[in-house]
Amino acid sequence: MWVRVMIKVKVPATSANIGPGFDSLGLALNLYNKFAFEEIPQGLEITGCDGRYKNKYNLVYRAAIKTLVKIGYKVSGLRIHMETTIPPSRGLGSSAACILGGVLGANKLAGMPLSKEDILGIATGIEGHPDNIAPALLGGLVVSILEDKKVYSSQVPVAKGIKFIALVPDFTLSTKKARAVLPSNVPYKDAVYNVGRVSLLLSAFSSGRFDLLKLGVKDSLHQPYRGDLIQGFQSILEKSEELGSLGVYLSGAGPTIMAMVEEDNMDFIREIRNYLDSMNYKWNVLDLEMDLCGAVYE
Ligand code: HSE
């Protein structure tokens, strides 16, 4: 008799880089993709997504199969159901959520043989960099680095009192395109600039010195090169600061712009919405908080 076992995984959105922490900082947000997995007698069935993703090239499926192969566990067939709320190709970690969903689903199908470290390593291997994967798995604000192809990560405590307002345009920007505009070398002074900002940023987050976030999120390694890909980038940054944002940065590779505000600031959202309504493109404003749990089986 065929025993049906349904595995459910919930993975948070993430905002990587946080200004100066290119490819190493990221934080998890309370916006989620959910995935359900079920072993079936044969074939592949994918539901809950656009028709063009209902095939073997689906990122969740590819991550799951890669993981099952690594574990050495065979499935006869697979049914995957997806419920996605993270907007894709917007710099909010939707690919990382899909990859992690696949890896976690496969791990549970195979009887949970993988450690968190294994999961982090496999998922990062697929994504290419750990800054979305690590916070999506662990929750909160996470620093991660790759050393000899191994991921080392550490959570940083964040003082209470801030929320994250994601300004999400209705156009997409692929990470590939946003990485292609980056230079292969940067001036020494730009590297030093970021070392100072990223250190200040982490100290400001953990100590609750939110007045320092504005300077702490400044970056000279990727934002200056990517700004031109996002219409209105500089003016939205300036407007957000004028409206009282504690710090504003390009989320991941963009095009989403993230504004951090005090959690009791009720005016910012209304005023930035009014401002964005006057722009050429449509911008959606999401009122988010940090997720502290990371990915979970439901
Ligand atoms: N650190 C990455 C980048 C995040 O900025 O290209 C996007 O996946």
Boltz pocket constraint, residues with backbone or C-beta under 6 A from the ligand:
constraints:
  - pocket:
      binder: B
      contacts: [[A, 16], [A, 17], [A, 22], [A, 23], [A, 24], [A, 129], [A, 131], [A, 132], [A, 175], [A, 178], [A, 179], [A, 222], [A, 252], [A, 253]]
      max_distance: 6.0
